Amino acid sequence: QVQVVESGGGLVQAGGSLRLSCTASGSIVSISAMGWYRQAPGKQRELVAIISSGGSTNYADSVKGRVTISRDTKNTVYLQMNSLKPEDTAVYYCKVDAALRRYWGQGTQVTVSS
């Protein structure tokens, strides 16, 4: 089985920073990409940032310049979020692409107060 666990969410004031972490464990073979998505109440889940096994990154326009995705081991990814805005409030999910399968974490809540 594969487990994807996120951490690092919380409540922060506008302009503040948070760092989210995601670790994948279990029977994982050859991770091709890891990414962060978010879902605000009443809205669809959307891509925030993604990083490939080769280190290529892609960001949503709404977070470019404020968010950085990185990996420090094969199975751990981080999302550094700066200059947070109230509209960044959402549940943030980690997704792992491996061996043509997708694995999702349970999500971590990020709340930005104005």
Backbone as a ProteinNet text record, in pm:
[ID]
protein_1_A
[PRIMARY]
QVQVVESGGGLVQAGGSLRLSCTASGSIVSISAMGWYRQAPGKQRELVAIISSGGSTNYADSVKGRVTISRDTKNTVYLQMNSLKPEDTAVYYCKVDAALRRYWGQGTQVTVSS
[TERTIARY]
82.9	0	87	27.8	97.1	28.1	106.7	54.1	115.6	31.5	75.3	27.5	120	85.9	136.3	43.6	78.8	85.4	161.9	167.2	206.8	187.4	233.7	126.8	3.1	-103	-130	-215.3	-250	-312.9	-323.1	-381.2	-269.6	-275.4	-172.4	-237.9	-178.2	-230.5	-186	-262.2	-225.4	-84.7	-7.8	131	228.9	177	261.3	306	373.5	429.8	394.3	390	373.9	456.6	500.5	571.2	498.9	450.2	382.8	481.9	462.8	545.7	456.9	511.9	439.3	539.4	508.8	594.4	512.8	564.9	502.4	580.6	508.1	574.4	497	561.9	496.7	555.2	473.6	518.9	514	605.4	610.4	728.3	699.4	804.3	810.1	925	949.6	847.4	859.9	774.9	812.8	713.8	741.3	718.1	626.5	598.5	527.6	546.4	473	420.5	299.6	241.7	149.1	117.9	24.4	-97.4	-211.7	-338	-413.2	-512	-591.5	-737.6	-822.4	-965.6	-1027.3	-1081.4	-1151.6	-1299	-1369	-1510.9	-1590.1	-1666.8	-1749.9	-1676.8	-1548.3	-1470.8	-1410.3	-1367.9	-1304	-1158.6	-1107.4	-967.6	-881.8	-776.2	-691.4	-544.1	-465.5	-321.7	-261	-170.1	-90.7	49.7	114.4	250.3	280.5	371.5	409.8	558	623.2	764.8	786	860.1	884.5	1005.5	1027.7	1142.5	1273.7	1268.7	1388.2	1406.6	1310.4	1322.6	1249.7	1183.9	1106.6	985.2	953.6	842.2	740.6	618.9	512.5	423.6	383.4	304.2	177.3	74.7	-45.2	-11.9	-73.7	-47.3	-76.1	-174.7	-217.2	-114.5	-17.8	81.5	223.9	243.8	379.6	443.3	567.7	640	620.5	522.6	495.1	516.4	519.7	523.9	641.4	706.1	816.5	796.5	800.9	793.2	932.9	964.9	1097.5	1090.1	1193.7	1204.8	1342.4	1351.1	1483.1	1522.3	1424.9	1452.9	1362.9	1373.3	1291	1143	1108.9	967.7	912.1	981.6	935	935.5	825.1	813.2	764.1	807.9	770.5	702.3	621.8	561.4	582.1	673.7	697.9	607.5	522.1	425.9	452	476.1	503.7	396.7	392.5	297.6	156.7	116	-13.6	-128.7	-233.1	-351.6	-473.8	-577.4	-699.3	-751.6	-733.7	-781.2	-698.3	-589.5	-513	-574.3	-674.3	-739.8	-803.2	-766.5	-814.9	-758.5	-807.9	-742.9	-640.1	-519.8	-409.8	-382.3	-380.3	-360	-230.6	-164.4	-45.4	-83.1	-30.4	-54.8	77.3	81.5	201.7	167	241.8	226.5	338.5	298.7	398.8	343.7	421.4	384.6	242.9	213.6	84.9	-32.9	-4.6	-110.3	-94.6	-206.7	-206.7	-248.4	-175	-204.4	-222.2	-328.2	-360.2	-347.7	-304.8	-308.2	-444.9	-459.7	-588.2	-609.2	-503.9	-516	-479.9	-437.1	-406.6	-467.3	-532	-604.2	-509	-521.7	-450.1	-555.2	-548.8	-642	-563.2	-594	-525.5	-626.5	-600.6	-692.5	-651.7	-751.3	-723.1	-700.8
-119	0	124.8	233.4	362	460.8	531.4	637	770.5	871.2	1007.9	1094	1156.5	1231.6	1375.2	1469.4	1611.1	1665.5	1772.1	1842.6	1986.9	2069.9	2207.1	2312	2271.3	2369.7	2441.7	2541.2	2616.1	2748.3	2831.6	2964.4	3068	3157.9	3260.4	3390.2	3501.4	3630.3	3659.6	3740.7	3781.5	3841.3	3802.2	3845.5	3749.5	3653	3556.4	3442.1	3345.1	3232.3	3100.7	2997.4	2860.7	2768.4	2658.6	2555.6	2423.4	2369.7	2241.4	2131.4	2014.7	1898.7	1782.2	1697.2	1577.8	1464.8	1352.1	1234.9	1115.7	1049.5	927.7	807.8	704.6	585.2	462.3	347.5	222.4	164.9	91.2	20.3	113.5	207.4	304.1	272.6	266.8	241.9	358.8	420.6	519.3	634.1	724.4	843.1	932.3	969.5	1054.6	1201.9	1229.8	1368.2	1373.6	1485.4	1512.8	1654.8	1675.2	1807.6	1843.7	1971.8	2025	2082	2049.8	2101	2160.8	2242.3	2297.7	2305.4	2302.8	2312.4	2402	2513	2605.8	2567.1	2607.3	2573.2	2618.7	2528.1	2561	2570	2537.1	2545.4	2411.3	2398.3	2274.9	2271	2150.6	2134	2186.5	2259.7	2317.9	2294.4	2293.3	2277.1	2402	2379.9	2489.7	2484.4	2368.6	2352.7	2205.1	2175	2037	2031.7	1922.5	1904.1	1762.3	1750.8	1620.3	1555	1429.2	1357.4	1421.9	1491.3	1559.3	1698.6	1743.7	1875	1986.6	1958.3	2062	2099.6	2227.7	2275.4	2350.7	2353.9	2428.5	2485.9	2611	2679.2	2738.1	2744.6	2816.8	2965.8	3035.4	3178.7	3254.6	3208.3	3279	3275.2	3184.5	3172.2	3200.6	3222.6	3246.4	3364.4	3345.5	3450.2	3447.4	3370.5	3363.6	3223.4	3125.5	2985	2915	2825.7	2746.2	2601	2512.3	2369.6	2311.1	2215.9	2154.9	2013	1936.3	1799.6	1782.2	1717.7	1696.7	1549.4	1461.1	1318.3	1269.4	1145.8	1096.5	1101.4	1091.3	1076.4	1189.8	1298.8	1410.7	1538.6	1611	1737.2	1845.6	1968.3	2081.5	2188.9	2268.5	2384.8	2503.9	2591.2	2713	2822.6	2875	2976.7	3105.8	3212.1	3343.1	3443.6	3555.1	3661.9	3606	3528.1	3461.3	3561.1	3525.6	3608.9	3532	3602.7	3531.7	3435.3	3467.8	3378.7	3251.2	3241.1	3116.2	3015.6	3058.1	2968.6	2850.8	2730.1	2608.6	2486.9	2371.5	2246.7	2214.1	2190.7	2163	2012.8	1956.9	1813.7	1786.9	1680.5	1634.6	1519.1	1520	1412	1354.5	1223.5	1152.5	1070.8	1090.5	1011.3	907.4	780.8	673	552.2	501.6	379.8	388.9	500.4	524.6	529.2	545.8	561.2	694.7	741	865.6	835.9	894.7	875.8	1012.8	1026	1152.9	1141.3	1251.1	1259.4	1303.6	1311.3	1348.4	1498.6	1574.4	1720.2	1785.1	1910.1	1990.4	2129.4	2179.7	2305.9	2423.7	2516.8	2644.3	2754.4	2835.5	2946.1	3075.8	3171.6	3300.9	3406.6	3471	3573.9	3711.8	3794.4	3928.8	4028.5
0	0	0	-46.4	-54.1	38.8	114.6	201.7	162.7	157.8	128.7	244.5	313.6	434.1	422	438.3	436.1	578.1	594.4	721.7	696.3	799.8	790.2	772.3	756.5	742.4	873.3	865.3	986	954.1	1057	1045.3	1043.7	947.6	934.8	889.2	926.8	883.1	740.3	673.7	537.8	538	438.2	430	494.1	566.5	634.5	544.1	605.6	531.7	598.7	517.6	566.1	478	536.9	461.1	479.9	370.7	372.8	334.5	395.9	365	324.6	240.1	195.6	180	242.5	231	183.1	84	32.8	82	125.3	175.2	131.3	144.9	108	-19.4	-88.9	-209.3	-330.5	-331.6	-441.1	-530.8	-658.7	-756.4	-852.5	-862.5	-966.3	-968	-873.1	-872	-990.1	-1069	-1184.3	-1152.7	-1061.3	-1025	-890.5	-824.2	-700.3	-710.6	-660.8	-674.6	-561.2	-557.8	-459.1	-531.5	-478.8	-528.5	-410.4	-440	-331.1	-372.6	-271	-295.3	-189.8	-236.2	-147.9	-142.3	-38	-26.2	-147.9	-205.3	-319.7	-451.8	-451.6	-574.8	-609.6	-735.4	-778.5	-730.8	-721	-684.9	-800.1	-766.5	-868.8	-837.9	-943.7	-930	-866.8	-772.6	-717.4	-777.5	-764.1	-815.6	-829.3	-921.9	-945	-978.7	-938.6	-968.1	-1019	-1128.1	-1187.8	-1122.5	-1157.5	-1103.7	-1148.4	-1261.7	-1311.4	-1255.9	-1175.3	-1113.5	-1184.4	-1294.1	-1363.4	-1279.6	-1278.5	-1197.2	-1282	-1230.7	-1295.5	-1186.1	-1202	-1100.4	-1159.7	-1078.2	-1117.2	-1123.6	-1215.6	-1230.2	-1100.5	-1027.1	-906.5	-793.5	-803.5	-695.3	-741.3	-869.4	-920.4	-848.9	-809.3	-738.7	-588.8	-542.8	-398.3	-342.1	-429.4	-387.5	-454	-377.7	-431.8	-392.8	-492.8	-467.2	-478.5	-390.3	-391.8	-338.7	-369.2	-318.6	-258.4	-141.6	-83.4	-82.6	-96.7	-113.8	-225.3	-258.8	-369.2	-337	-206.7	-172.8	-86.8	-73.7	7	-75.6	-65.7	-137.9	-42.6	-68.5	14.3	-70.7	-2.4	-66.8	26.1	-12.2	64.2	9.4	96.4	54.3	130	57	115	68.8	136.7	101.4	83.4	179.8	168.2	168.3	93.8	80.4	129.9	169.9	212.5	106.6	-19.3	-126	-139.7	-64.6	-61.4	35.9	111	205.6	132.8	175.9	110.4	184.1	146.2	185.9	78.4	121.3	28.7	28.8	-91.7	-109.8	-184.4	-143.9	-214.1	-304.9	-426.7	-521.5	-567.3	-571.6	-615.4	-738.2	-845.3	-967.5	-971	-976.3	-975.5	-1047.4	-1142.6	-1214.4	-1270.6	-1335.2	-1400.5	-1303.7	-1175.7	-1076	-1004	-947	-870.5	-728.1	-636	-494.3	-430.3	-352.3	-287.2	-136.3	-76.2	68.3	115.9	247.2	306.6	308.8	288.5	284.6	416.1	405.1	523.2	502.7	606.3	594.9	607.7	515.7	522.8	529.6	633.5	649.9	665	578.4	580.6	621.6	732.5	781.7	730.6	709.2	656.5	768.5
[MASK]
++++++++++++++++++++++++++++++++++++++++++++++++++++++++++++++++++++++++++++++++++++++++++++++++++++++++++++++++++

